[in-house]
């Protein structure tokens, strides 16, 4: 097909293909950069979530331990509840 076209048309054809290939390469580089940033952001969010979950787990464990101690010593729990109620009122 290219054999039968004038030289100028062949040059234009290859120039268009080269321009399209360059645009494609640029798009692929942008895509690669964007993908890399998304992975970095995902890693950052994952680390943040792990830290938050660890902190909340510790808080819940402390609250559970406190509640268990109060259940084992109901009188002290009742007294402390009354003292808190008096402070509030």
N, CA, C and O atoms as a GROMACS GRO file, in nm:
protein
  356
    1UNK      N    1   0.082  -0.119   0.000
    1UNK     CA    2   0.000   0.000   0.000
    1UNK      C    3   0.087   0.126   0.000
    1UNK      O    4   0.064   0.217  -0.080
    2UNK      N    5   0.186   0.131   0.089
    2UNK     CA    6   0.271   0.249   0.095
    2UNK      C    7   0.358   0.262  -0.030
    2UNK      O    8   0.406   0.371  -0.062
    3UNK      N    9   0.378   0.152  -0.101
    3UNK     CA   10   0.461   0.155  -0.223
    3UNK      C   11   0.398   0.241  -0.331
    3UNK      O   12   0.469   0.302  -0.411
    4UNK      N   13   0.267   0.247  -0.333
    4UNK     CA   14   0.198   0.318  -0.440
    4UNK      C   15   0.170   0.464  -0.409
    4UNK      O   16   0.126   0.539  -0.496
    5UNK      N   17   0.195   0.507  -0.285
    5UNK     CA   18   0.168   0.645  -0.246
    5UNK      C   19   0.289   0.734  -0.279
    5UNK      O   20   0.403   0.688  -0.281
    6UNK      N   21   0.261   0.860  -0.306
    6UNK     CA   22   0.372   0.953  -0.327
    6UNK      C   23   0.454   0.966  -0.198
    6UNK      O   24   0.404   0.943  -0.088
    7UNK      N   25   0.580   1.004  -0.213
    7UNK     CA   26   0.673   1.015  -0.101
    7UNK      C   27   0.617   1.104   0.010
    7UNK      O   28   0.628   1.070   0.127
    8UNK      N   29   0.559   1.217  -0.025
    8UNK     CA   30   0.506   1.311   0.074
    8UNK      C   31   0.396   1.246   0.159
    8UNK      O   32   0.390   1.268   0.280
    9UNK      N   33   0.312   1.167   0.096
    9UNK     CA   34   0.203   1.099   0.170
    9UNK      C   35   0.262   0.996   0.266
    9UNK      O   36   0.212   0.980   0.378
   10UNK      N   37   0.366   0.927   0.224
   10UNK     CA   38   0.430   0.828   0.311
   10UNK      C   39   0.492   0.898   0.432
   10UNK      O   40   0.481   0.850   0.545
   11UNK      N   41   0.557   1.012   0.408
   11UNK     CA   42   0.617   1.089   0.517
   11UNK      C   43   0.507   1.136   0.613
   11UNK      O   44   0.523   1.127   0.734
   12UNK      N   45   0.397   1.188   0.558
   12UNK     CA   46   0.286   1.233   0.643
   12UNK      C   47   0.229   1.117   0.725
   12UNK      O   48   0.199   1.132   0.844
   13UNK      N   49   0.215   1.002   0.661
   13UNK     CA   50   0.164   0.882   0.728
   13UNK      C   51   0.253   0.846   0.846
   13UNK      O   52   0.204   0.821   0.956
   14UNK      N   53   0.384   0.842   0.824
   14UNK     CA   54   0.478   0.806   0.931
   14UNK      C   55   0.483   0.916   1.038
   14UNK      O   56   0.497   0.886   1.156
   15UNK      N   57   0.472   1.041   0.998
   15UNK     CA   58   0.472   1.152   1.095
   15UNK      C   59   0.350   1.143   1.186
   15UNK      O   60   0.360   1.166   1.306
   16UNK      N   61   0.234   1.109   1.128
   16UNK     CA   62   0.113   1.093   1.209
   16UNK      C   63   0.128   0.976   1.306
   16UNK      O   64   0.090   0.986   1.422
   17UNK      N   65   0.186   0.865   1.256
   17UNK     CA   66   0.207   0.749   1.343
   17UNK      C   67   0.306   0.781   1.455
   17UNK      O   68   0.287   0.738   1.569
   18UNK      N   69   0.410   0.855   1.422
   18UNK     CA   70   0.509   0.894   1.522
   18UNK      C   71   0.443   0.985   1.627
   18UNK      O   72   0.465   0.967   1.747
   19UNK      N   73   0.365   1.081   1.582
   19UNK     CA   74   0.296   1.172   1.676
   19UNK      C   75   0.201   1.093   1.766
   19UNK      O   76   0.192   1.118   1.886
   20UNK      N   77   0.129   0.998   1.706
   20UNK     CA   78   0.035   0.916   1.785
   20UNK      C   79   0.113   0.831   1.886
   20UNK      O   80   0.069   0.815   2.000
   21UNK      N   81   0.226   0.777   1.844
   21UNK     CA   82   0.308   0.696   1.934
   21UNK      C   83   0.362   0.782   2.049
   21UNK      O   84   0.368   0.735   2.163
   22UNK      N   85   0.400   0.905   2.020
   22UNK     CA   86   0.449   0.995   2.125
   22UNK      C   87   0.338   1.031   2.223
   22UNK      O   88   0.362   1.037   2.344
   23UNK      N   89   0.218   1.054   2.172
   23UNK     CA   90   0.105   1.084   2.262
   23UNK      C   91   0.074   0.963   2.350
   23UNK      O   92   0.044   0.976   2.469
   24UNK      N   93   0.080   0.846   2.289
   24UNK     CA   94   0.055   0.724   2.364
   24UNK      C   95   0.161   0.705   2.473
   24UNK      O   96   0.128   0.670   2.587
   25UNK      N   97   0.285   0.729   2.439
   25UNK     CA   98   0.393   0.716   2.537
   25UNK      C   99   0.374   0.816   2.651
   25UNK      O  100   0.392   0.780   2.768
   26UNK      N  101   0.337   0.939   2.620
   26UNK     CA  102   0.312   1.040   2.723
   26UNK      C  103   0.196   0.996   2.812
   26UNK      O  104   0.203   1.007   2.935
   27UNK      N  105   0.090   0.946   2.751
   27UNK     CA  106  -0.026   0.900   2.828
   27UNK      C  107   0.014   0.784   2.919
   27UNK      O  108  -0.032   0.776   3.033
   28UNK      N  109   0.098   0.694   2.870
   28UNK     CA  110   0.142   0.581   2.951
   28UNK      C  111   0.228   0.628   3.068
   28UNK      O  112   0.218   0.573   3.178
   29UNK      N  113   0.312   0.728   3.045
   29UNK     CA  114   0.394   0.782   3.154
   29UNK      C  115   0.308   0.848   3.261
   29UNK      O  116   0.332   0.833   3.380
   30UNK      N  117   0.207   0.922   3.216
   30UNK     CA  118   0.114   0.986   3.311
   30UNK      C  119   0.039   0.878   3.388
   30UNK      O  120   0.022   0.888   3.510
   31UNK      N  121  -0.005   0.776   3.318
   31UNK     CA  122  -0.077   0.666   3.382
   31UNK      C  123   0.011   0.596   3.484
   31UNK      O  124  -0.034   0.563   3.594
   32UNK      N  125   0.137   0.573   3.449
   32UNK     CA  126   0.231   0.508   3.541
   32UNK      C  127   0.252   0.595   3.665
   32UNK      O  128   0.252   0.544   3.777
   33UNK      N  129   0.271   0.724   3.644
   33UNK     CA  130   0.291   0.816   3.757
   33UNK      C  131   0.167   0.818   3.846
   33UNK      O  132   0.178   0.814   3.969
   34UNK      N  133   0.049   0.825   3.785
   34UNK     CA  134  -0.076   0.828   3.862
   34UNK      C  135  -0.093   0.698   3.941
   34UNK      O  136  -0.132   0.701   4.057
   35UNK      N  137  -0.065   0.586   3.878
   35UNK     CA  138  -0.076   0.457   3.944
   35UNK      C  139   0.020   0.450   4.062
   35UNK      O  140  -0.016   0.401   4.170
   36UNK      N  141   0.141   0.497   4.042
   36UNK     CA  142   0.241   0.497   4.150
   36UNK      C  143   0.191   0.582   4.267
   36UNK      O  144   0.203   0.540   4.382
   37UNK      N  145   0.137   0.699   4.239
   37UNK     CA  146   0.084   0.786   4.345
   37UNK      C  147  -0.032   0.719   4.418
   37UNK      O  148  -0.044   0.729   4.540
   38UNK      N  149  -0.119   0.651   4.342
   38UNK     CA  150  -0.231   0.582   4.406
   38UNK      C  151  -0.183   0.474   4.500
   38UNK      O  152  -0.238   0.458   4.610
   39UNK      N  153  -0.081   0.398   4.459
   39UNK     CA  154  -0.026   0.296   4.547
   39UNK      C  155   0.036   0.359   4.672
   39UNK      O  156   0.019   0.307   4.782
   40UNK      N  157   0.108   0.470   4.654
   40UNK     CA  158   0.167   0.538   4.770
   40UNK      C  159   0.058   0.589   4.864
   40UNK      O  160   0.068   0.574   4.986
   41UNK      N  161  -0.046   0.649   4.807
   41UNK     CA  162  -0.156   0.699   4.889
   41UNK      C  163  -0.226   0.585   4.962
   41UNK      O  164  -0.264   0.598   5.079
   42UNK      N  165  -0.242   0.473   4.892
   42UNK     CA  166  -0.306   0.356   4.953
   42UNK      C  167  -0.221   0.305   5.069
   42UNK      O  168  -0.274   0.270   5.175
   43UNK      N  169  -0.089   0.300   5.049
   43UNK     CA  170   0.000   0.258   5.157
   43UNK      C  171  -0.010   0.352   5.277
   43UNK      O  172  -0.016   0.307   5.391
   44UNK      N  173  -0.012   0.483   5.250
   44UNK     CA  174  -0.024   0.581   5.358
   44UNK      C  175  -0.156   0.562   5.435
   44UNK      O  176  -0.158   0.565   5.558
   45UNK      N  177  -0.263   0.545   5.359
   45UNK     CA  178  -0.394   0.525   5.424
   45UNK      C  179  -0.398   0.396   5.504
   45UNK      O  180  -0.457   0.390   5.612
   46UNK      N  181  -0.336   0.291   5.451
   46UNK     CA  182  -0.332   0.163   5.520
   46UNK      C  183  -0.257   0.176   5.652
   46UNK      O  184  -0.302   0.126   5.755
   47UNK      N  185  -0.143   0.244   5.649
   47UNK     CA  186  -0.066   0.265   5.772
   47UNK      C  187  -0.145   0.347   5.873
   47UNK      O  188  -0.146   0.315   5.992
   48UNK      N  189  -0.209   0.451   5.826
   48UNK     CA  190  -0.289   0.535   5.915
   48UNK      C  191  -0.404   0.455   5.977
   48UNK      O  192  -0.432   0.467   6.096
   49UNK      N  193  -0.469   0.374   5.895
   49UNK     CA  194  -0.579   0.292   5.944
   49UNK      C  195  -0.530   0.191   6.047
   49UNK      O  196  -0.595   0.169   6.148
   50UNK      N  197  -0.415   0.129   6.021
   50UNK     CA  198  -0.359   0.033   6.117
   50UNK      C  199  -0.329   0.102   6.250
   50UNK      O  200  -0.358   0.046   6.356
   51UNK      N  201  -0.272   0.222   6.245
   51UNK     CA  202  -0.242   0.295   6.368
   51UNK      C  203  -0.370   0.329   6.444
   51UNK      O  204  -0.376   0.315   6.566
   52UNK      N  205  -0.470   0.375   6.371
   52UNK     CA  206  -0.597   0.411   6.434
   52UNK      C  207  -0.662   0.288   6.496
   52UNK      O  208  -0.712   0.294   6.609
   53UNK      N  209  -0.662   0.177   6.424
   53UNK     CA  210  -0.722   0.055   6.477
   53UNK      C  211  -0.648   0.004   6.600
   53UNK      O  212  -0.710  -0.041   6.696
   54UNK      N  213  -0.516   0.012   6.598
   54UNK     CA  214  -0.437  -0.030   6.713
   54UNK      C  215  -0.469   0.056   6.834
   54UNK      O  216  -0.486   0.005   6.945
   55UNK      N  217  -0.477   0.188   6.812
   55UNK     CA  218  -0.510   0.280   6.922
   55UNK      C  219  -0.649   0.250   6.978
   55UNK      O  220  -0.668   0.244   7.100
   56UNK      N  221  -0.746   0.232   6.888
   56UNK     CA  222  -0.884   0.204   6.934
   56UNK      C  223  -0.891   0.069   7.005
   56UNK      O  224  -0.964   0.055   7.103
   57UNK      N  225  -0.816  -0.029   6.956
   57UNK     CA  226  -0.816  -0.161   7.020
   57UNK      C  227  -0.763  -0.149   7.163
   57UNK      O  228  -0.817  -0.210   7.255
   58UNK      N  229  -0.656  -0.071   7.180
   58UNK     CA  230  -0.601  -0.051   7.315
   58UNK      C  231  -0.702   0.018   7.405
   58UNK      O  232  -0.720  -0.020   7.521
   59UNK      N  233  -0.770   0.120   7.351
   59UNK     CA  234  -0.871   0.190   7.430
   59UNK      C  235  -0.985   0.096   7.470
   59UNK      O  236  -1.031   0.099   7.584
   60UNK      N  237  -1.028   0.012   7.377
   60UNK     CA  238  -1.136  -0.083   7.408
   60UNK      C  239  -1.090  -0.187   7.509
   60UNK      O  240  -1.166  -0.226   7.598
   61UNK      N  241  -0.965  -0.233   7.495
   61UNK     CA  242  -0.912  -0.329   7.592
   61UNK      C  243  -0.907  -0.268   7.733
   61UNK      O  244  -0.940  -0.334   7.831
   62UNK      N  245  -0.864  -0.142   7.740
   62UNK     CA  246  -0.860  -0.074   7.870
   62UNK      C  247  -1.000  -0.058   7.929
   62UNK      O  248  -1.020  -0.080   8.048
   63UNK      N  249  -1.095  -0.021   7.844
   63UNK     CA  250  -1.233  -0.006   7.891
   63UNK      C  251  -1.289  -0.140   7.936
   63UNK      O  252  -1.360  -0.148   8.037
   64UNK      N  253  -1.258  -0.246   7.861
   64UNK     CA  254  -1.305  -0.380   7.899
   64UNK      C  255  -1.244  -0.424   8.031
   64UNK      O  256  -1.314  -0.477   8.118
   65UNK      N  257  -1.115  -0.401   8.047
   65UNK     CA  258  -1.049  -0.438   8.173
   65UNK      C  259  -1.110  -0.361   8.290
   65UNK      O  260  -1.133  -0.417   8.397
   66UNK      N  261  -1.134  -0.234   8.269
   66UNK     CA  262  -1.194  -0.152   8.374
   66UNK      C  263  -1.334  -0.204   8.408
   66UNK      O  264  -1.370  -0.215   8.526
   67UNK      N  265  -1.411  -0.236   8.306
   67UNK     CA  266  -1.547  -0.288   8.328
   67UNK      C  267  -1.543  -0.421   8.400
   67UNK      O  268  -1.623  -0.446   8.490
   68UNK      N  269  -1.450  -0.508   8.362
   68UNK     CA  270  -1.438  -0.638   8.429
   68UNK      C  271  -1.402  -0.621   8.576
   68UNK      O  272  -1.453  -0.692   8.662
   69UNK      N  273  -1.312  -0.526   8.604
   69UNK     CA  274  -1.276  -0.501   8.743
   69UNK      C  275  -1.397  -0.450   8.820
   69UNK      O  276  -1.419  -0.491   8.934
   70UNK      N  277  -1.474  -0.362   8.759
   70UNK     CA  278  -1.594  -0.311   8.826
   70UNK      C  279  -1.695  -0.422   8.851
   70UNK      O  280  -1.762  -0.422   8.954
   71UNK      N  281  -1.707  -0.517   8.758
   71UNK     CA  282  -1.800  -0.627   8.777
   71UNK      C  283  -1.754  -0.721   8.888
   71UNK      O  284  -1.836  -0.780   8.958
   72UNK      N  285  -1.623  -0.733   8.903
   72UNK     CA  286  -1.570  -0.819   9.010
   72UNK      C  287  -1.587  -0.754   9.147
   72UNK      O  288  -1.596  -0.824   9.248
   73UNK      N  289  -1.592  -0.623   9.150
   73UNK     CA  290  -1.608  -0.550   9.276
   73UNK      C  291  -1.730  -0.459   9.263
   73UNK      O  292  -1.715  -0.338   9.249
   74UNK      N  293  -1.851  -0.516   9.268
   74UNK     CA  294  -1.970  -0.437   9.243
   74UNK      C  295  -1.991  -0.324   9.343
   74UNK      O  296  -2.044  -0.219   9.306
   75UNK      N  297  -1.953  -0.342   9.468
   75UNK     CA  298  -1.976  -0.237   9.567
   75UNK      C  299  -1.894  -0.112   9.533
   75UNK      O  300  -1.945  -0.001   9.537
   76UNK      N  301  -1.765  -0.132   9.500
   76UNK     CA  302  -1.681  -0.019   9.464
   76UNK      C  303  -1.736   0.050   9.339
   76UNK      O  304  -1.738   0.173   9.330
   77UNK      N  305  -1.782  -0.032   9.245
   77UNK     CA  306  -1.839   0.024   9.122
   77UNK      C  307  -1.961   0.109   9.155
   77UNK      O  308  -1.977   0.218   9.101
   78UNK      N  309  -2.045   0.058   9.243
   78UNK     CA  310  -2.166   0.131   9.281
   78UNK      C  311  -2.129   0.261   9.352
   78UNK      O  312  -2.187   0.366   9.326
   79UNK      N  313  -2.032   0.253   9.441
   79UNK     CA  314  -1.988   0.373   9.512
   79UNK      C  315  -1.930   0.476   9.416
   79UNK      O  316  -1.959   0.595   9.427
   80UNK      N  317  -1.847   0.431   9.322
   80UNK     CA  318  -1.787   0.526   9.228
   80UNK      C  319  -1.894   0.586   9.137
   80UNK      O  320  -1.884   0.702   9.099
   81UNK      N  321  -1.995   0.507   9.104
   81UNK     CA  322  -2.104   0.559   9.022
   81UNK      C  323  -2.180   0.667   9.098
   81UNK      O  324  -2.216   0.770   9.042
   82UNK      N  325  -2.204   0.642   9.228
   82UNK     CA  326  -2.273   0.743   9.309
   82UNK      C  327  -2.190   0.870   9.321
   82UNK      O  328  -2.244   0.980   9.315
   83UNK      N  329  -2.059   0.855   9.338
   83UNK     CA  330  -1.972   0.971   9.349
   83UNK      C  331  -1.974   1.052   9.219
   83UNK      O  332  -1.976   1.175   9.222
   84UNK      N  333  -1.973   0.982   9.105
   84UNK     CA  334  -1.980   1.051   8.976
   84UNK      C  335  -2.113   1.124   8.962
   84UNK      O  336  -2.118   1.236   8.912
   85UNK      N  337  -2.219   1.058   9.005
   85UNK     CA  338  -2.351   1.121   8.996
   85UNK      C  339  -2.358   1.245   9.084
   85UNK      O  340  -2.419   1.345   9.047
   86UNK      N  341  -2.295   1.240   9.199
   86UNK     CA  342  -2.294   1.357   9.288
   86UNK      C  343  -2.214   1.471   9.227
   86UNK      O  344  -2.250   1.588   9.241
   87UNK      N  345  -2.104   1.437   9.158
   87UNK     CA  346  -2.023   1.540   9.093
   87UNK      C  347  -2.101   1.608   8.981
   87UNK      O  348  -2.089   1.729   8.960
   88UNK      N  349  -2.179   1.530   8.911
   88UNK     CA  350  -2.256   1.584   8.798
   88UNK      C  351  -2.367   1.676   8.847
   88UNK      O  352  -2.392   1.780   8.787
   89UNK      N  353  -2.433   1.636   8.957
   89UNK     CA  354  -2.546   1.716   9.006
   89UNK      C  355  -2.504   1.827   9.098
   89UNK      O  356  -2.589   1.902   9.147
   0.00000   0.00000   0.00000
